[in-house]
Amino acid sequence: MKILIGYDGSDESKAAVELVRKRALILNAKVYVVTSLFGESHTSTKEIKESEKDLDHVRKLFEENSIPVETDLLVRGLSPGEDLVEFAKENEVNEIVVGVRKTSAVGKLLFGSNARYVILHAHCPVLTVK
């Protein structure tokens, strides 16, 4: 079993990490924690360094529980939603977990553009966490 978490440092993605930690223990799963940054002029060196630091912290949380984990910072010129879907296909992931933010009534229906993209285009089940 392989579980992918889309991680951006938000409270919602931290909640996703905690849920996946529990699921991975039960399912004996390998976890991929992925942060996607667009790249080029849209991404600063500071953002990259902060993302690497955040991923390192999350990696340690899984390692402390003896859960196989791989962290990846993707800077491939794709939107985060596109990046997660492509990464999931490339790594034959069985489940994707993404955090969703509570926003306006319309926003609640759409989940945000990245989560919505993942839900509509992923080849595997997508679990949302708020």
C-alpha positions as CSV (number, residue, x, y, z in Angstrom):
1,M,0.0,0.0,0.0
2,K,1.3,3.5,-0.9
3,I,-0.3,6.7,0.4
4,L,0.5,10.1,-1.0
5,I,0.0,13.3,1.1
6,G,-0.1,16.7,-0.6
7,Y,1.7,18.8,2.0
8,D,1.9,22.6,2.0
9,G,2.4,23.4,5.7
10,S,-1.2,24.5,6.3
11,D,-3.2,23.3,9.3
12,E,-5.2,21.1,6.9
13,S,-2.2,19.4,5.5
14,K,-0.9,18.9,9.1
15,A,-4.2,17.2,9.9
16,A,-3.7,15.0,6.8
17,V,-0.3,14.0,8.1
18,E,-1.8,12.9,11.4
19,L,-4.6,10.9,9.7
20,V,-2.1,9.2,7.3
21,R,0.2,8.4,10.2
22,K,-2.6,6.4,11.8
23,R,-3.7,4.8,8.5
24,A,-0.1,3.8,7.6
25,L,0.4,2.0,10.9
26,I,-2.8,0.0,10.4
27,L,-2.3,-0.7,6.7
28,N,1.5,-1.2,6.8
29,A,1.8,1.5,4.1
30,K,4.6,3.4,2.6
31,V,4.0,7.2,2.7
32,Y,5.0,9.8,0.2
33,V,4.9,13.4,1.5
34,V,5.0,15.7,-1.5
35,T,5.2,19.5,-1.7
36,S,4.8,21.1,-5.1
37,L,6.1,24.5,-6.0
38,F,5.5,26.0,-9.4
39,G,9.1,27.1,-10.0
40,E,10.7,29.7,-12.3
41,S,9.9,33.3,-11.2
42,H,7.0,32.1,-9.2
43,T,9.1,30.4,-6.5
44,S,11.8,32.0,-4.3
45,T,14.9,30.4,-2.8
46,K,13.4,31.2,0.6
47,E,10.2,29.2,-0.3
48,I,12.3,26.2,-1.4
49,K,14.3,26.2,1.8
50,E,11.3,26.6,4.0
51,S,9.6,23.7,2.1
52,E,12.6,21.5,2.5
53,K,12.7,22.2,6.3
54,D,9.0,21.4,6.6
55,L,9.4,18.2,4.7
56,D,12.3,17.1,6.9
57,H,10.2,17.7,10.0
58,V,7.3,15.6,8.6
59,R,9.7,12.9,7.5
60,K,11.0,12.6,11.1
61,L,7.4,12.2,12.4
62,F,6.9,9.1,10.3
63,E,10.3,7.7,10.9
64,E,9.7,8.0,14.7
65,N,6.8,5.6,14.1
66,S,8.9,3.3,11.9
67,I,6.7,4.1,8.9
68,P,8.5,3.9,5.6
69,V,8.4,7.5,4.2
70,E,9.8,9.4,1.2
71,T,9.6,13.2,1.0
72,D,9.7,15.0,-2.3
73,L,9.8,18.7,-3.2
74,L,8.6,19.0,-6.8
75,V,9.5,22.1,-8.8
76,R,8.4,21.0,-12.3
77,G,6.4,24.0,-13.6
78,L,3.0,22.3,-12.9
79,S,0.3,23.4,-10.6
80,P,0.3,21.5,-7.3
81,G,-2.8,19.6,-8.3
82,E,-1.3,18.5,-11.6
83,D,2.0,17.6,-9.8
84,L,0.3,15.4,-7.2
85,V,-1.7,13.5,-9.9
86,E,1.4,12.9,-12.0
87,F,3.5,11.9,-9.1
88,A,0.8,9.5,-7.9
89,K,0.7,7.8,-11.4
90,E,4.5,7.7,-11.6
91,N,4.8,6.0,-8.2
92,E,1.7,3.8,-8.5
93,V,0.2,5.3,-5.4
94,N,-3.0,3.6,-4.0
95,E,-4.5,6.6,-2.2
96,I,-4.0,10.4,-2.2
97,V,-4.8,12.5,0.9
98,V,-5.2,16.3,0.6
99,G,-6.2,18.9,3.1
100,V,-9.0,21.3,2.1
101,R,-9.7,24.7,3.5
102,K,-13.1,26.0,4.6
103,T,-14.0,29.0,2.5
104,S,-17.1,30.5,1.1
105,A,-20.2,28.5,0.1
106,V,-18.9,28.2,-3.5
107,G,-15.4,27.4,-2.2
108,K,-16.8,24.6,-0.1
109,L,-18.3,23.0,-3.2
110,L,-15.2,23.3,-5.3
111,F,-12.6,22.5,-2.5
112,G,-10.1,24.8,-4.0
113,S,-8.6,24.4,-7.5
114,N,-5.7,22.1,-6.5
115,A,-7.8,19.7,-4.4
116,R,-10.5,19.8,-7.0
117,Y,-8.0,18.9,-9.8
118,V,-6.7,16.0,-7.7
119,I,-10.2,14.7,-7.0
120,L,-11.3,14.9,-10.6
121,H,-8.1,13.5,-12.3
122,A,-6.4,11.1,-9.9
123,H,-6.3,7.4,-10.9
124,C,-6.9,6.3,-7.3
125,P,-9.1,7.2,-4.4
126,V,-8.7,10.7,-2.9
127,L,-9.3,11.3,0.8
128,T,-9.9,15.0,1.8
129,V,-9.2,16.3,5.3
130,K,-10.3,19.6,6.7
